[in-house]
Amino acid sequence: MPLNILERHISKIVLLTLKDGRTLEGKLTGFDEYMNMILEDAEETRDEKVRRIGTVVLRGNNIVTIVPK
C-alpha cells in the first residue's frame, strides 16, 4: 500500500524527515520496494538552515516520514 502511494507521487514534490532530524524536500523521481528513493532538486533543512543539494539517493531505512505536497 505505501508503494502505491509513492507511485502516485512520482514527479511530484515530497517532504521527508530523516532519522537524524534533517528534512529533505524535492521531486520524487524513483523508488524501489525497500523505499530507497531518488529526489531531484532537493533542499536539506537542518537547524533552520536551508541548503540546496540537487539530486540525492536515500536509503529507505533512514526515512521516518514521507509527506506528499
Backbone torsions as a table, in degrees:
resi	resn	phi	psi	omega
1	MET	NA	-47.3	177.5
2	PRO	-59.8	-33.7	179.6
3	LEU	-67.5	-32.1	176.0
4	ASN	-64.9	-39.1	178.3
5	ILE	-65.1	-43.2	178.6
6	LEU	-63.8	-38.9	179.7
7	GLU	-59.0	-38.7	179.1
8	ARG	-70.3	-18.0	-176.1
9	HIS	-108.0	13.8	173.1
10	ILE	-60.8	137.3	-178.7
11	SER	70.4	16.3	175.6
12	LYS	-118.7	163.9	-178.9
13	ILE	-78.5	134.3	174.6
14	VAL	-128.9	152.9	176.5
15	LEU	-115.2	122.9	-178.4
16	LEU	-114.4	138.6	170.8
17	THR	-107.1	130.7	-178.7
18	LEU	-101.1	163.3	-178.9
19	LYS	-57.0	-33.0	-176.9
20	ASP	-85.3	7.4	176.3
21	GLY	95.7	-9.6	178.2
22	ARG	-73.3	155.1	170.3
23	THR	-120.9	143.1	177.9
24	LEU	-124.8	137.3	176.6
25	GLU	-128.8	130.1	-179.4
26	GLY	-174.3	177.9	-179.5
27	LYS	-84.5	123.1	178.7
28	LEU	-73.4	116.9	-179.1
29	THR	-111.9	-12.4	178.8
30	GLY	-173.3	158.9	176.2
31	PHE	-160.9	167.4	176.0
32	ASP	-130.2	-174.5	-175.5
33	GLU	-67.0	-15.9	177.0
34	TYR	-93.1	5.5	-178.6
35	MET	65.1	23.0	166.5
36	ASN	-66.6	141.1	-173.5
37	MET	-132.6	154.2	172.9
38	ILE	-117.9	124.9	176.2
39	LEU	-116.3	139.5	173.7
40	GLU	-110.2	154.8	-179.6
41	ASP	52.7	41.1	-175.2
42	ALA	-79.1	146.6	172.9
43	GLU	-123.9	134.9	179.1
44	GLU	-103.2	133.4	175.8
45	THR	-119.2	125.5	177.6
46	ARG	-145.2	126.8	-179.1
47	ASP	52.3	43.3	178.5
48	GLU	64.7	13.2	175.0
49	LYS	-103.9	129.7	-178.7
50	VAL	-105.5	134.9	-179.5
51	ARG	-136.1	128.5	176.4
52	ARG	-78.6	128.7	-179.4
53	ILE	-121.9	-2.2	175.6
54	GLY	74.5	-132.2	-178.4
55	THR	-86.8	134.0	-177.6
56	VAL	-140.1	144.1	174.4
57	VAL	-110.3	126.1	-176.5
58	LEU	-115.6	137.8	173.1
59	ARG	-78.0	136.4	-176.7
60	GLY	-59.5	-30.7	-176.9
61	ASN	-75.6	-5.6	175.9
62	ASN	-94.5	-6.6	-174.6
63	ILE	-94.5	128.7	179.3
64	VAL	-97.2	-49.3	179.4
65	THR	-134.4	152.4	176.9
66	ILE	-128.6	120.8	-179.7
67	VAL	-121.8	112.1	175.3
68	PRO	-71.7	144.1	178.0
69	LYS	-109.2	NA	NA
